[in-house]
Amino acid sequence: MNVTVDEDKCCGAGQCVLIAPVVFDQREEDGVVDLLDAAPPPEHHAAVREAATVCPTAAIELTPND
């Protein structure tokens, strides 16, 4: 799984950080998402999928590894 985020779409809700803190963080200055791991290991995939699903602005995009 590859993860990308659109920082321009991010509203700083922080749900991704609460659900998958190993993969996502927030910048101190504005609360925008900070992607920590663009290719998380399989044990984090379920949490990352959930984070993408609950993101209110759909700023998180997931693509499969080929």
All heavy atoms as TSV, in Angstrom:
chain	resi	resn	atom	element	x	y	z
A	1	MET	N	N	0.842	-1.174	0.000
A	1	MET	CA	C	0.000	0.000	0.000
A	1	MET	C	C	0.886	1.235	0.000
A	1	MET	O	O	1.847	1.319	0.767
A	1	MET	CB	C	-0.901	-0.014	1.239
A	1	MET	CG	C	-1.564	1.302	1.546
A	1	MET	SD	S	-2.439	1.333	3.129
A	1	MET	CE	C	-3.731	0.181	2.826
A	2	ASN	N	N	0.532	2.181	-0.858
A	2	ASN	CA	C	1.197	3.483	-0.870
A	2	ASN	C	C	0.194	4.538	-0.425
A	2	ASN	O	O	-0.971	4.496	-0.827
A	2	ASN	CB	C	1.713	3.811	-2.268
A	2	ASN	CG	C	2.842	2.883	-2.664
A	2	ASN	OD1	O	3.781	2.693	-1.914
A	2	ASN	ND2	N	2.732	2.300	-3.834
A	3	VAL	N	N	0.654	5.468	0.379
A	3	VAL	CA	C	-0.202	6.513	0.923
A	3	VAL	C	C	0.297	7.864	0.428
A	3	VAL	O	O	1.490	8.148	0.468
A	3	VAL	CB	C	-0.174	6.507	2.474
A	3	VAL	CG1	C	-1.106	7.559	3.040
A	3	VAL	CG2	C	-0.480	5.125	3.028
A	4	THR	N	N	-0.624	8.686	-0.043
A	4	THR	CA	C	-0.312	10.074	-0.362
A	4	THR	C	C	-1.351	10.954	0.316
A	4	THR	O	O	-2.479	10.512	0.575
A	4	THR	CB	C	-0.306	10.344	-1.883
A	4	THR	OG1	O	-1.576	9.988	-2.424
A	4	THR	CG2	C	0.791	9.565	-2.582
A	5	VAL	N	N	-0.959	12.167	0.612
A	5	VAL	CA	C	-1.894	13.120	1.203
A	5	VAL	C	C	-1.847	14.423	0.421
A	5	VAL	O	O	-0.800	14.823	-0.082
A	5	VAL	CB	C	-1.596	13.390	2.697
A	5	VAL	CG1	C	-1.806	12.146	3.526
A	5	VAL	CG2	C	-0.209	13.924	2.910
A	6	ASP	N	N	-2.997	15.043	0.312
A	6	ASP	CA	C	-3.105	16.357	-0.320
A	6	ASP	C	C	-3.191	17.382	0.803
A	6	ASP	O	O	-4.252	17.578	1.400
A	6	ASP	CB	C	-4.343	16.404	-1.216
A	6	ASP	CG	C	-4.451	17.685	-2.008
A	6	ASP	OD1	O	-3.854	18.711	-1.596
A	6	ASP	OD2	O	-5.143	17.691	-3.035
A	7	GLU	N	N	-2.071	18.001	1.104
A	7	GLU	CA	C	-2.021	18.959	2.211
A	7	GLU	C	C	-2.947	20.144	1.985
A	7	GLU	O	O	-3.430	20.747	2.950
A	7	GLU	CB	C	-0.588	19.434	2.428
A	7	GLU	CG	C	0.330	18.335	2.932
A	7	GLU	CD	C	1.755	18.815	3.146
A	7	GLU	OE1	O	2.033	20.012	2.973
A	7	GLU	OE2	O	2.592	17.962	3.504
A	8	ASP	N	N	-3.218	20.489	0.735
A	8	ASP	CA	C	-4.122	21.608	0.447
A	8	ASP	C	C	-5.568	21.281	0.816
A	8	ASP	O	O	-6.345	22.174	1.119
A	8	ASP	CB	C	-4.039	21.997	-1.031
A	8	ASP	CG	C	-2.690	22.595	-1.395
A	8	ASP	OD1	O	-2.044	23.205	-0.513
A	8	ASP	OD2	O	-2.273	22.446	-2.560
A	9	LYS	N	N	-5.925	20.005	0.774
A	9	LYS	CA	C	-7.284	19.584	1.140
A	9	LYS	C	C	-7.452	19.429	2.648
A	9	LYS	O	O	-8.555	19.530	3.157
A	9	LYS	CB	C	-7.620	18.236	0.495
A	9	LYS	CG	C	-7.989	18.285	-0.937
A	9	LYS	CD	C	-8.416	16.870	-1.358
A	9	LYS	CE	C	-8.909	16.803	-2.763
A	9	LYS	NZ	N	-9.317	15.416	-3.104
A	10	CYS	N	N	-6.372	19.134	3.341
A	10	CYS	CA	C	-6.437	18.819	4.770
A	10	CYS	C	C	-7.009	19.983	5.572
A	10	CYS	O	O	-6.568	21.121	5.440
A	10	CYS	CB	C	-5.041	18.461	5.285
A	10	CYS	SG	S	-5.018	18.040	7.039
A	11	CYS	N	N	-7.986	19.656	6.433
A	11	CYS	CA	C	-8.589	20.686	7.286
A	11	CYS	C	C	-8.087	20.602	8.728
A	11	CYS	O	O	-8.525	21.363	9.588
A	11	CYS	CB	C	-10.115	20.599	7.236
A	11	CYS	SG	S	-10.797	19.129	8.019
A	12	GLY	N	N	-7.188	19.648	8.994
A	12	GLY	CA	C	-6.607	19.544	10.331
A	12	GLY	C	C	-7.503	18.891	11.359
A	12	GLY	O	O	-7.321	19.099	12.555
A	13	ALA	N	N	-8.465	18.078	10.930
A	13	ALA	CA	C	-9.374	17.419	11.874
A	13	ALA	C	C	-8.636	16.469	12.808
A	13	ALA	O	O	-9.038	16.273	13.947
A	13	ALA	CB	C	-10.467	16.674	11.117
A	14	GLY	N	N	-7.574	15.841	12.322
A	14	GLY	CA	C	-6.733	15.010	13.168
A	14	GLY	C	C	-7.202	13.584	13.380
A	14	GLY	O	O	-6.589	12.846	14.153
A	15	GLN	N	N	-8.263	13.166	12.719
A	15	GLN	CA	C	-8.747	11.799	12.887
A	15	GLN	C	C	-7.707	10.773	12.441
A	15	GLN	O	O	-7.560	9.723	13.051
A	15	GLN	CB	C	-10.065	11.602	12.121
A	15	GLN	CG	C	-11.207	12.419	12.669
A	15	GLN	CD	C	-11.464	12.119	14.136
A	15	GLN	OE1	O	-11.674	10.971	14.523
A	15	GLN	NE2	N	-11.413	13.142	14.965
A	16	CYS	N	N	-6.977	11.099	11.376
A	16	CYS	CA	C	-5.956	10.170	10.881
A	16	CYS	C	C	-4.875	9.924	11.934
A	16	CYS	O	O	-4.402	8.796	12.099
A	16	CYS	CB	C	-5.347	10.682	9.574
A	16	CYS	SG	S	-4.585	12.323	9.683
A	17	VAL	N	N	-4.513	10.962	12.651
A	17	VAL	CA	C	-3.481	10.841	13.683
A	17	VAL	C	C	-3.979	9.977	14.838
A	17	VAL	O	O	-3.231	9.154	15.369
A	17	VAL	CB	C	-3.056	12.233	14.197
A	17	VAL	CG1	C	-2.021	12.111	15.295
A	17	VAL	CG2	C	-2.540	13.081	13.056
A	18	LEU	N	N	-5.228	10.129	15.199
A	18	LEU	CA	C	-5.795	9.331	16.280
A	18	LEU	C	C	-5.902	7.858	15.892
A	18	LEU	O	O	-5.682	6.976	16.720
A	18	LEU	CB	C	-7.187	9.861	16.659
A	18	LEU	CG	C	-7.213	11.251	17.279
A	18	LEU	CD1	C	-8.652	11.716	17.439
A	18	LEU	CD2	C	-6.496	11.253	18.615
A	19	ILE	N	N	-6.214	7.590	14.627
A	19	ILE	CA	C	-6.421	6.220	14.166
A	19	ILE	C	C	-5.112	5.523	13.817
A	19	ILE	O	O	-4.935	4.340	14.114
A	19	ILE	CB	C	-7.381	6.215	12.962
A	19	ILE	CG1	C	-8.767	6.705	13.407
A	19	ILE	CG2	C	-7.465	4.840	12.319
A	19	ILE	CD1	C	-9.710	7.028	12.268
A	20	ALA	N	N	-4.196	6.247	13.182
A	20	ALA	CA	C	-2.937	5.635	12.716
A	20	ALA	C	C	-1.751	6.546	13.023
A	20	ALA	O	O	-1.126	7.108	12.137
A	20	ALA	CB	C	-3.020	5.347	11.221
A	21	PRO	N	N	-1.404	6.683	14.301
A	21	PRO	CA	C	-0.329	7.615	14.690
A	21	PRO	C	C	1.061	7.225	14.211
A	21	PRO	O	O	1.967	8.050	14.222
A	21	PRO	CB	C	-0.410	7.633	16.214
A	21	PRO	CG	C	-1.035	6.328	16.578
A	21	PRO	CD	C	-1.993	6.013	15.455
A	22	VAL	N	N	1.241	5.979	13.792
A	22	VAL	CA	C	2.536	5.554	13.274
A	22	VAL	C	C	2.733	6.068	11.843
A	22	VAL	O	O	3.854	6.257	11.393
A	22	VAL	CB	C	2.637	4.009	13.311
A	22	VAL	CG1	C	3.875	3.503	12.614
A	22	VAL	CG2	C	2.599	3.520	14.749
A	23	VAL	N	N	1.625	6.353	11.163
A	23	VAL	CA	C	1.661	6.762	9.756
A	23	VAL	C	C	1.429	8.256	9.585
A	23	VAL	O	O	1.998	8.875	8.686
A	23	VAL	CB	C	0.635	5.945	8.944
A	23	VAL	CG1	C	0.619	6.364	7.483
A	23	VAL	CG2	C	0.929	4.455	9.063
A	24	PHE	N	N	0.608	8.854	10.451
A	24	PHE	CA	C	0.240	10.262	10.312
A	24	PHE	C	C	0.574	11.058	11.567
A	24	PHE	O	O	0.480	10.552	12.676
A	24	PHE	CB	C	-1.268	10.406	10.048
A	24	PHE	CG	C	-1.760	9.638	8.859
A	24	PHE	CD1	C	-2.432	8.442	9.015
A	24	PHE	CD2	C	-1.555	10.122	7.575
A	24	PHE	CE1	C	-2.894	7.728	7.921
A	24	PHE	CE2	C	-2.013	9.417	6.472
A	24	PHE	CZ	C	-2.687	8.216	6.641
A	25	ASP	N	N	0.903	12.318	11.359
A	25	ASP	CA	C	1.078	13.272	12.455
A	25	ASP	C	C	0.507	14.593	11.960
A	25	ASP	O	O	0.048	14.690	10.825
A	25	ASP	CB	C	2.558	13.411	12.812
A	25	ASP	CG	C	2.785	14.010	14.194
A	25	ASP	OD1	O	1.788	14.364	14.873
A	25	ASP	OD2	O	3.945	14.136	14.595
A	26	GLN	N	N	0.510	15.601	12.808
A	26	GLN	CA	C	0.042	16.930	12.425
A	26	GLN	C	C	1.132	17.945	12.688
A	26	GLN	O	O	1.833	17.866	13.697
A	26	GLN	CB	C	-1.202	17.332	13.227
A	26	GLN	CG	C	-2.454	16.634	12.774
A	26	GLN	CD	C	-3.638	17.054	13.613
A	26	GLN	OE1	O	-3.758	16.615	14.759
A	26	GLN	NE2	N	-4.491	17.883	13.066
A	27	ARG	N	N	1.235	18.908	11.774
A	27	ARG	CA	C	2.197	19.993	11.969
A	27	ARG	C	C	1.719	20.883	13.113
A	27	ARG	O	O	0.524	21.179	13.228
A	27	ARG	CB	C	2.325	20.819	10.689
A	27	ARG	CG	C	2.886	20.031	9.538
A	27	ARG	CD	C	3.246	20.878	8.351
A	27	ARG	NE	N	2.178	21.731	7.882
A	27	ARG	CZ	C	1.878	21.930	6.599
A	27	ARG	NH1	N	2.554	21.317	5.648
A	27	ARG	NH2	N	0.911	22.739	6.259
A	28	GLU	N	N	2.652	21.281	13.938
A	28	GLU	CA	C	2.331	22.131	15.092
A	28	GLU	C	C	1.747	23.476	14.676
A	28	GLU	O	O	0.818	23.979	15.305
A	28	GLU	CB	C	3.588	22.370	15.939
A	28	GLU	CG	C	4.054	21.164	16.698
A	28	GLU	CD	C	3.138	20.785	17.840
A	28	GLU	OE1	O	2.532	21.675	18.466
A	28	GLU	OE2	O	3.022	19.569	18.092
A	29	GLU	N	N	2.304	24.063	13.621
A	29	GLU	CA	C	1.927	25.438	13.271
A	29	GLU	C	C	0.516	25.587	12.704
A	29	GLU	O	O	-0.121	26.608	12.903
A	29	GLU	CB	C	2.946	26.067	12.312
A	29	GLU	CG	C	3.065	25.392	10.959
A	29	GLU	CD	C	4.060	24.242	10.926
A	29	GLU	OE1	O	4.551	23.799	11.979
A	29	GLU	OE2	O	4.344	23.777	9.818
A	30	ASP	N	N	0.013	24.551	12.003
A	30	ASP	CA	C	-1.306	24.721	11.387
A	30	ASP	C	C	-2.195	23.489	11.459
A	30	ASP	O	O	-3.333	23.518	10.992
A	30	ASP	CB	C	-1.164	25.161	9.919
A	30	ASP	CG	C	-0.337	24.212	9.074
A	30	ASP	OD1	O	0.017	23.119	9.566
A	30	ASP	OD2	O	-0.030	24.565	7.932
A	31	GLY	N	N	-1.715	22.399	12.036
A	31	GLY	CA	C	-2.526	21.198	12.193
A	31	GLY	C	C	-2.678	20.348	10.950
A	31	GLY	O	O	-3.368	19.337	10.969
A	32	VAL	N	N	-2.029	20.735	9.862
A	32	VAL	CA	C	-2.125	19.978	8.616
A	32	VAL	C	C	-1.392	18.654	8.770
A	32	VAL	O	O	-0.385	18.555	9.466
A	32	VAL	CB	C	-1.555	20.811	7.438
A	32	VAL	CG1	C	-1.406	19.970	6.175
A	32	VAL	CG2	C	-2.449	22.008	7.164
A	33	VAL	N	N	-1.925	17.643	8.098
A	33	VAL	CA	C	-1.361	16.293	8.180
A	33	VAL	C	C	0.100	16.267	7.741
A	33	VAL	O	O	0.507	16.964	6.823
A	33	VAL	CB	C	-2.200	15.297	7.343
A	33	VAL	CG1	C	-2.125	15.614	5.866
A	33	VAL	CG2	C	-1.769	13.866	7.602
A	34	ASP	N	N	0.862	15.429	8.429
A	34	ASP	CA	C	2.258	15.183	8.099
A	34	ASP	C	C	2.376	13.668	7.918
A	34	ASP	O	O	2.152	12.908	8.864
A	34	ASP	CB	C	3.160	15.674	9.233
A	34	ASP	CG	C	4.638	15.552	8.925
A	34	ASP	OD1	O	5.000	15.409	7.748
A	34	ASP	OD2	O	5.430	15.600	9.879
A	35	LEU	N	N	2.670	13.234	6.709
A	35	LEU	CA	C	2.779	11.813	6.409
A	35	LEU	C	C	4.125	11.283	6.897
A	35	LEU	O	O	5.176	11.718	6.434
A	35	LEU	CB	C	2.616	11.583	4.905
A	35	LEU	CG	C	2.649	10.145	4.421
A	35	LEU	CD1	C	1.520	9.330	5.051
A	35	LEU	CD2	C	2.559	10.118	2.902
A	36	LEU	N	N	4.091	10.354	7.838
A	36	LEU	CA	C	5.308	9.797	8.416
A	36	LEU	C	C	5.813	8.573	7.659
A	36	LEU	O	O	7.009	8.298	7.658
A	36	LEU	CB	C	5.062	9.406	9.882
A	36	LEU	CG	C	4.608	10.518	10.814
A	36	LEU	CD1	C	4.304	9.952	12.189
A	36	LEU	CD2	C	5.654	11.621	10.883
A	37	ASP	N	N	4.893	7.823	7.041
A	37	ASP	CA	C	5.282	6.586	6.354
A	37	ASP	C	C	4.397	6.406	5.127
A	37	ASP	O	O	3.229	6.039	5.246
A	37	ASP	CB	C	5.140	5.394	7.300
A	37	ASP	CG	C	5.734	4.114	6.750
A	37	ASP	OD1	O	6.103	4.082	5.556
A	37	ASP	OD2	O	5.824	3.148	7.523
A	38	ALA	N	N	4.946	6.662	3.953
A	38	ALA	CA	C	4.187	6.565	2.701
A	38	ALA	C	C	3.981	5.127	2.247
A	38	ALA	O	O	3.168	4.869	1.361
A	38	ALA	CB	C	4.892	7.355	1.602
A	39	ALA	N	N	4.683	4.189	2.841
A	39	ALA	CA	C	4.536	2.769	2.504
A	39	ALA	C	C	4.513	1.957	3.796
A	39	ALA	O	O	5.454	1.222	4.112
A	39	ALA	CB	C	5.666	2.323	1.588
A	40	PRO	N	N	3.437	2.085	4.569
A	40	PRO	CA	C	3.392	1.401	5.860
A	40	PRO	C	C	3.360	-0.119	5.714
A	40	PRO	O	O	2.870	-0.641	4.710
A	40	PRO	CB	C	2.096	1.912	6.483
A	40	PRO	CG	C	1.245	2.313	5.331
A	40	PRO	CD	C	2.199	2.807	4.289
A	41	PRO	N	N	3.879	-0.825	6.715
A	41	PRO	CA	C	3.852	-2.282	6.679
A	41	PRO	C	C	2.414	-2.800	6.809
A	41	PRO	O	O	1.528	-2.087	7.289
A	41	PRO	CB	C	4.708	-2.687	7.880
A	41	PRO	CG	C	4.727	-1.503	8.768
A	41	PRO	CD	C	4.534	-0.303	7.910
A	42	PRO	N	N	2.184	-4.028	6.388
A	42	PRO	CA	C	0.836	-4.599	6.377
A	42	PRO	C	C	0.074	-4.510	7.700
A	42	PRO	O	O	-1.152	-4.357	7.696
A	42	PRO	CB	C	1.071	-6.058	5.978
A	42	PRO	CG	C	2.323	-6.022	5.171
A	42	PRO	CD	C	3.171	-4.949	5.814
A	43	GLU	N	N	0.768	-4.582	8.808
A	43	GLU	CA	C	0.057	-4.531	10.092
A	43	GLU	C	C	-0.625	-3.191	10.351
A	43	GLU	O	O	-1.470	-3.081	11.236
A	43	GLU	CB	C	0.977	-4.907	11.262
A	43	GLU	CG	C	2.167	-4.003	11.449
A	43	GLU	CD	C	3.436	-4.497	10.760
A	43	GLU	OE1	O	3.366	-5.301	9.812
A	43	GLU	OE2	O	4.512	-4.036	11.169
A	44	HIS	N	N	-0.298	-2.171	9.580
A	44	HIS	CA	C	-0.933	-0.860	9.740
A	44	HIS	C	C	-1.967	-0.564	8.655
A	44	HIS	O	O	-2.634	0.465	8.712
A	44	HIS	CB	C	0.134	0.241	9.750
A	44	HIS	CG	C	1.070	0.128	10.905
A	44	HIS	ND1	N	0.677	0.312	12.213
A	44	HIS	CD2	C	2.387	-0.175	10.949
A	44	HIS	CE1	C	1.712	0.134	13.006
A	44	HIS	NE2	N	2.764	-0.173	12.270
A	45	HIS	N	N	-2.134	-1.438	7.698
A	45	HIS	CA	C	-3.023	-1.179	6.571
A	45	HIS	C	C	-4.475	-0.947	6.988
A	45	HIS	O	O	-5.130	-0.041	6.468
A	45	HIS	CB	C	-2.951	-2.298	5.541
A	45	HIS	CG	C	-1.670	-2.297	4.762
A	45	HIS	ND1	N	-1.474	-3.101	3.678
A	45	HIS	CD2	C	-0.518	-1.584	4.904
A	45	HIS	CE1	C	-0.269	-2.894	3.181
A	45	HIS	NE2	N	0.337	-1.973	3.929
A	46	ALA	N	N	-4.983	-1.741	7.898
A	46	ALA	CA	C	-6.386	-1.576	8.314
A	46	ALA	C	C	-6.612	-0.196	8.930
A	46	ALA	O	O	-7.606	0.475	8.615
A	46	ALA	CB	C	-6.785	-2.675	9.294
A	47	ALA	N	N	-5.704	0.249	9.776
A	47	ALA	CA	C	-5.840	1.564	10.400
A	47	ALA	C	C	-5.727	2.677	9.362
A	47	ALA	O	O	-6.468	3.664	9.421
A	47	ALA	CB	C	-4.792	1.750	11.498
A	48	VAL	N	N	-4.825	2.520	8.411
A	48	VAL	CA	C	-4.663	3.539	7.375
A	48	VAL	C	C	-5.916	3.614	6.502
A	48	VAL	O	O	-6.370	4.705	6.152
A	48	VAL	CB	C	-3.406	3.260	6.520
A	48	VAL	CG1	C	-3.325	4.198	5.339
A	48	VAL	CG2	C	-2.153	3.394	7.382
A	49	ARG	N	N	-6.490	2.457	6.162
A	49	ARG	CA	C	-7.741	2.453	5.390
A	49	ARG	C	C	-8.854	3.172	6.153
A	49	ARG	O	O	-9.618	3.940	5.588
A	49	ARG	CB	C	-8.169	1.028	5.062
A	49	ARG	CG	C	-7.392	0.409	3.944
A	49	ARG	CD	C	-8.013	-0.936	3.516
A	49	ARG	NE	N	-7.046	-1.680	2.763
A	49	ARG	CZ	C	-6.239	-2.626	3.250
A	49	ARG	NH1	N	-6.300	-2.949	4.524
A	49	ARG	NH2	N	-5.377	-3.232	2.480
A	50	GLU	N	N	-8.939	2.907	7.449
A	50	GLU	CA	C	-9.952	3.572	8.270
A	50	GLU	C	C	-9.717	5.081	8.300
A	50	GLU	O	O	-10.654	5.871	8.173
A	50	GLU	CB	C	-9.956	3.008	9.695
A	50	GLU	CG	C	-11.017	3.639	10.562
A	50	GLU	CD	C	-11.032	3.108	11.988
A	50	GLU	OE1	O	-10.303	2.148	12.301
A	50	GLU	OE2	O	-11.775	3.675	12.796
A	51	ALA	N	N	-8.466	5.487	8.448
A	51	ALA	CA	C	-8.142	6.917	8.469
A	51	ALA	C	C	-8.554	7.583	7.163
A	51	ALA	O	O	-9.115	8.685	7.162
A	51	ALA	CB	C	-6.649	7.114	8.719
A	52	ALA	N	N	-8.295	6.922	6.042
A	52	ALA	CA	C	-8.679	7.473	4.742
A	52	ALA	C	C	-10.193	7.570	4.621
A	52	ALA	O	O	-10.722	8.550	4.080
A	52	ALA	CB	C	-8.104	6.629	3.615
A	53	THR	N	N	-10.895	6.591	5.152
A	53	THR	CA	C	-12.354	6.573	5.072
A	53	THR	C	C	-12.982	7.702	5.885
A	53	THR	O	O	-13.947	8.327	5.436
A	53	THR	CB	C	-12.891	5.209	5.565
A	53	THR	OG1	O	-12.371	4.192	4.710
A	53	THR	CG2	C	-14.400	5.166	5.541
A	54	VAL	N	N	-12.442	7.973	7.069
A	54	VAL	CA	C	-13.053	8.988	7.939
A	54	VAL	C	C	-12.545	10.404	7.683
A	54	VAL	O	O	-13.102	11.353	8.231
A	54	VAL	CB	C	-12.890	8.639	9.435
A	54	VAL	CG1	C	-13.485	7.289	9.748
A	54	VAL	CG2	C	-11.457	8.730	9.874
A	55	CYS	N	N	-11.537	10.555	6.833
A	55	CYS	CA	C	-11.006	11.892	6.549
A	55	CYS	C	C	-12.127	12.760	5.959
A	55	CYS	O	O	-12.667	12.438	4.891
A	55	CYS	CB	C	-9.831	11.805	5.572
A	55	CYS	SG	S	-9.157	13.427	5.144
A	56	PRO	N	N	-12.483	13.866	6.614
A	56	PRO	CA	C	-13.625	14.670	6.166
A	56	PRO	C	C	-13.408	15.369	4.819
A	56	PRO	O	O	-14.380	15.762	4.170
A	56	PRO	CB	C	-13.832	15.687	7.291
A	56	PRO	CG	C	-12.534	15.743	8.002
A	56	PRO	CD	C	-11.895	14.391	7.844
A	57	THR	N	N	-12.185	15.510	4.394
A	57	THR	CA	C	-11.922	16.192	3.120
A	57	THR	C	C	-11.343	15.261	2.060
A	57	THR	O	O	-10.946	15.723	0.986
A	57	THR	CB	C	-10.961	17.379	3.326
A	57	THR	OG1	O	-9.723	16.890	3.839
A	57	THR	CG2	C	-11.551	18.417	4.260
A	58	ALA	N	N	-11.269	13.969	2.347
A	58	ALA	CA	C	-10.716	12.979	1.428
A	58	ALA	C	C	-9.301	13.361	0.983
A	58	ALA	O	O	-8.936	13.242	-0.180
A	58	ALA	CB	C	-11.633	12.777	0.223
A	59	ALA	N	N	-8.503	13.819	1.927
A	59	ALA	CA	C	-7.137	14.250	1.638
A	59	ALA	C	C	-6.155	13.088	1.569
A	59	ALA	O	O	-5.024	13.265	1.129
A	59	ALA	CB	C	-6.671	15.261	2.684
A	60	ILE	N	N	-6.581	11.898	1.992
A	60	ILE	CA	C	-5.704	10.731	2.018
A	60	ILE	C	C	-6.057	9.826	0.840
A	60	ILE	O	O	-7.210	9.426	0.693
A	60	ILE	CB	C	-5.854	9.954	3.332
A	60	ILE	CG1	C	-5.527	10.857	4.518
A	60	ILE	CG2	C	-4.976	8.708	3.331
A	60	ILE	CD1	C	-5.907	10.271	5.866
A	61	GLU	N	N	-5.055	9.492	0.048
A	61	GLU	CA	C	-5.260	8.598	-1.094
A	61	GLU	C	C	-4.408	7.347	-0.910
A	61	GLU	O	O	-3.226	7.445	-0.575
A	61	GLU	CB	C	-4.902	9.288	-2.400
A	61	GLU	CG	C	-5.197	8.440	-3.616
A	61	GLU	CD	C	-4.925	9.166	-4.925
A	61	GLU	OE1	O	-4.996	10.402	-4.937
A	61	GLU	OE2	O	-4.647	8.470	-5.905
A	62	LEU	N	N	-5.021	6.198	-1.150
A	62	LEU	CA	C	-4.327	4.924	-1.028
A	62	LEU	C	C	-4.254	4.253	-2.382
A	62	LEU	O	O	-5.224	4.242	-3.134
A	62	LEU	CB	C	-5.094	4.004	-0.059
A	62	LEU	CG	C	-5.428	4.599	1.309
A	62	LEU	CD1	C	-6.221	3.599	2.122
A	62	LEU	CD2	C	-4.181	5.025	2.033
A	63	THR	N	N	-3.096	3.701	-2.690
A	63	THR	CA	C	-2.914	2.938	-3.927
A	63	THR	C	C	-2.205	1.640	-3.582
A	63	THR	O	O	-1.351	1.607	-2.680
A	63	THR	CB	C	-2.093	3.711	-4.984
A	63	THR	OG1	O	-0.863	4.127	-4.403
A	63	THR	CG2	C	-2.849	4.928	-5.489
A	64	PRO	N	N	-2.569	0.563	-4.263
A	64	PRO	CA	C	-1.919	-0.723	-3.975
A	64	PRO	C	C	-0.492	-0.744	-4.485
A	64	PRO	O	O	-0.154	-0.049	-5.436
A	64	PRO	CB	C	-2.787	-1.742	-4.714
A	64	PRO	CG	C	-3.478	-0.953	-5.772
A	64	PRO	CD	C	-3.599	0.449	-5.273
A	65	ASN	N	N	0.327	-1.560	-3.855
A	65	ASN	CA	C	1.683	-1.811	-4.364
A	65	ASN	C	C	1.565	-2.713	-5.570
A	65	ASN	O	O	0.761	-3.629	-5.601
A	65	ASN	CB	C	2.551	-2.502	-3.309
A	65	ASN	CG	C	2.942	-1.586	-2.191
A	65	ASN	OD1	O	2.879	-0.377	-2.301
A	65	ASN	ND2	N	3.351	-2.175	-1.085
A	66	ASP	N	N	2.393	-2.470	-6.554
A	66	ASP	CA	C	2.372	-3.324	-7.743
A	66	ASP	C	C	3.536	-4.266	-7.758
A	66	ASP	O	O	4.517	-4.128	-7.190
A	66	ASP	CB	C	2.402	-2.478	-9.007
A	66	ASP	CG	C	1.092	-1.731	-9.195
A	66	ASP	OD1	O	0.051	-2.243	-8.752
A	66	ASP	OD2	O	1.112	-0.640	-9.795
